[in-house]
Amino acid sequence: MLHDLITYDKELFLFLNNLGTTSWDSFWLFITHKFSAIPLYILLIFLSFKQFGLKKTLILLVFTSLMIAVTNGLGDFFKYGFQRLRPCYDDEINELVRLVKDSCGGKYGYFSAHAANTMAVAIFFSNLLKKKFMTFFLIVWAMLVAYSRIYLGVHFPLDILTGMLVGLFFGWLFAKLYIFALLKLPL
């Protein structure tokens, strides 16, 4: 059963990855680049400051940093624990991979830290800011970043799905921890 799931994952990856065209490559490279989200992060900090004030926003930044550190750390733990090869290192399919970047990153890719981090940020701020349009925008953004990893040829769909689920959980958890901390801290 696991073998069948892995085979289906590879087939789905090849289908999605090979939908790409050179005319869209720069768009997906931009979407996946960590600095492309800086304007969004500035907006989220501004909205948090407007809603919570300076002290609570500074605490929010600490919680966000911890959340990212946890999702990244767990991602590394899983990558080296499971040692699932990235598509470009998988001898079974690497000749069929449409690799858009110069390299596909480290040897192992389960699960996608990009997918986990962006989904965690999306869920965290959606839970705290409670603005429907912002929630929709953040979820779409997280899904675009996640898909970009398949498009670029660096992650399988299960890497992405697992990363998004991990991000969903930690985004929710850290939002609850932040709210709990605000209730306990004398601000």
C-alpha positions as CSV (number, residue, x, y, z in Angstrom):
1,M,0.0,0.0,0.0
2,L,2.8,2.5,0.9
3,H,4.6,1.6,-2.4
4,D,1.4,2.3,-4.3
5,L,1.0,5.7,-2.5
6,I,4.6,6.6,-3.4
7,T,4.1,5.6,-7.0
8,Y,0.9,7.6,-7.3
9,D,2.7,10.6,-5.6
10,K,5.5,10.4,-8.2
11,E,3.0,10.2,-11.1
12,L,1.1,13.2,-9.8
13,F,4.3,15.1,-9.3
14,L,5.4,14.4,-12.9
15,F,2.0,15.4,-14.3
16,L,1.9,18.7,-12.3
17,N,5.6,19.5,-12.7
18,N,5.5,19.0,-16.5
19,L,2.6,21.4,-16.9
20,G,5.1,24.2,-16.5
21,T,6.3,26.4,-19.3
22,T,9.2,28.8,-19.5
23,S,6.8,31.8,-19.8
24,W,5.6,31.1,-16.2
25,D,9.0,30.1,-14.6
26,S,9.9,33.6,-13.4
27,F,6.5,34.0,-11.7
28,W,6.8,30.8,-9.8
29,L,10.5,31.6,-8.9
30,F,9.2,34.9,-7.5
31,I,6.4,33.2,-5.5
32,T,8.7,30.7,-3.9
33,H,11.5,33.3,-3.0
34,K,11.5,34.1,0.7
35,F,12.0,37.8,0.1
36,S,9.0,38.2,-2.1
37,A,6.7,38.0,0.9
38,I,8.3,40.9,2.8
39,P,5.5,43.4,1.8
40,L,3.0,40.9,3.1
41,Y,4.9,40.5,6.3
42,I,5.0,44.3,6.7
43,L,1.3,44.5,6.1
44,L,0.6,41.7,8.7
45,I,2.8,43.5,11.3
46,F,1.0,46.8,10.5
47,L,-2.4,45.2,10.9
48,S,-1.3,43.5,14.1
49,F,0.0,46.8,15.5
50,K,-3.3,48.5,14.6
51,Q,-5.4,45.8,16.3
52,F,-3.2,44.9,19.3
53,G,-0.8,47.8,19.9
54,L,3.0,47.9,20.2
55,K,3.6,45.5,23.2
56,K,1.2,42.8,22.0
57,T,2.7,43.0,18.5
58,L,6.2,42.6,19.8
59,I,5.0,39.5,21.7
60,L,3.3,38.4,18.5
61,L,6.6,38.6,16.6
62,V,8.3,36.4,19.2
63,F,5.5,33.8,18.9
64,T,5.8,34.0,15.1
65,S,9.5,33.5,15.2
66,L,9.1,30.5,17.6
67,M,6.5,29.0,15.3
68,I,8.7,29.3,12.2
69,A,11.6,27.8,14.2
70,V,9.5,24.9,15.3
71,T,8.1,24.2,11.8
72,N,11.6,24.4,10.3
73,G,13.1,22.3,13.0
74,L,10.5,19.6,12.6
75,G,10.9,19.8,8.8
76,D,14.7,19.1,9.2
77,F,13.9,16.3,11.7
78,F,11.5,14.6,9.2
79,K,13.9,15.2,6.2
80,Y,16.8,13.4,7.8
81,G,14.6,10.9,9.7
82,F,12.6,9.7,6.6
83,Q,15.4,10.5,4.1
84,R,12.9,10.7,1.2
85,L,14.8,11.9,-1.9
86,R,13.8,15.0,-3.6
87,P,12.5,14.5,-7.2
88,C,15.8,15.5,-8.8
89,Y,17.7,12.9,-6.7
90,D,15.2,10.1,-7.3
91,D,16.9,7.8,-10.0
92,E,13.5,6.5,-10.9
93,I,12.2,9.8,-12.3
94,N,15.0,12.4,-12.2
95,E,15.4,12.4,-16.0
96,L,11.7,13.4,-16.3
97,V,11.7,16.2,-13.8
98,R,11.4,19.7,-15.1
99,L,13.8,21.5,-12.7
100,V,13.4,25.2,-13.0
101,K,16.0,26.3,-10.4
102,D,19.8,25.8,-10.8
103,S,19.6,23.2,-8.0
104,C,16.8,21.4,-6.2
105,G,18.2,22.0,-2.7
106,G,19.3,19.4,-0.2
107,K,19.1,15.7,-0.9
108,Y,16.0,15.0,1.1
109,G,12.6,16.7,0.9
110,Y,10.0,15.2,3.2
111,F,8.2,17.5,4.2
112,S,8.3,20.9,2.6
113,A,9.3,23.6,5.1
114,H,8.1,26.2,2.6
115,A,4.6,24.8,2.7
116,A,4.7,24.4,6.4
117,N,5.9,27.9,7.2
118,T,3.6,29.7,4.8
119,M,0.6,27.8,6.0
120,A,1.6,28.3,9.6
121,V,1.8,32.1,9.1
122,A,-1.5,32.1,7.2
123,I,-3.4,30.2,9.9
124,F,-1.7,32.1,12.8
125,F,-2.6,35.5,11.4
126,S,-6.1,34.4,10.2
127,N,-6.9,33.2,13.7
128,L,-5.7,36.5,15.3
129,L,-6.8,39.2,12.8
130,K,-10.1,37.6,12.0
131,K,-10.6,39.4,8.7
132,K,-12.3,37.2,6.1
133,F,-10.6,38.8,3.1
134,M,-7.2,38.5,4.8
135,T,-7.9,34.9,5.7
136,F,-8.8,34.1,2.1
137,F,-5.7,36.0,0.8
138,L,-3.3,34.3,3.2
139,I,-4.6,30.8,2.4
140,V,-4.4,31.4,-1.3
141,W,-0.8,32.8,-0.8
142,A,0.2,29.7,1.2
143,M,-1.3,27.4,-1.5
144,L,0.6,29.2,-4.2
145,V,3.9,29.0,-2.4
146,A,3.2,25.3,-1.7
147,Y,2.4,24.6,-5.4
148,S,5.5,26.5,-6.5
149,R,7.6,23.8,-4.9
150,I,6.1,21.2,-7.2
151,Y,6.2,23.5,-10.2
152,L,9.9,24.2,-9.6
153,G,10.6,20.4,-9.3
154,V,11.9,20.3,-5.7
155,H,9.0,18.6,-3.8
156,F,6.5,15.8,-4.3
157,P,2.8,16.5,-3.7
158,L,2.9,14.4,-0.4
159,D,5.8,16.6,0.8
160,I,3.6,19.6,0.2
161,L,0.4,18.1,1.7
162,T,2.3,17.0,4.8
163,G,4.0,20.4,5.1
164,M,0.6,22.2,4.8
165,L,-1.0,20.0,7.5
166,V,2.0,20.6,9.8
167,G,1.7,24.3,9.2
168,L,-2.1,24.2,9.8
169,F,-1.5,22.6,13.1
170,F,1.3,24.9,14.3
171,G,-0.4,28.0,13.0
172,W,-3.5,27.1,15.0
173,L,-1.5,26.0,18.1
174,F,0.7,29.1,18.2
175,A,-2.3,31.4,17.8
176,K,-3.9,29.7,20.8
177,L,-0.7,30.0,22.8
178,Y,-0.4,33.7,21.9
179,I,-3.9,34.4,23.1
180,F,-3.3,32.4,26.3
181,A,-0.1,34.3,26.9
182,L,-1.9,37.6,26.5
183,L,-4.4,36.6,29.2
184,K,-1.5,35.7,31.6
185,L,0.9,38.5,31.0
186,P,0.4,41.8,32.8
187,L,0.3,44.2,29.8
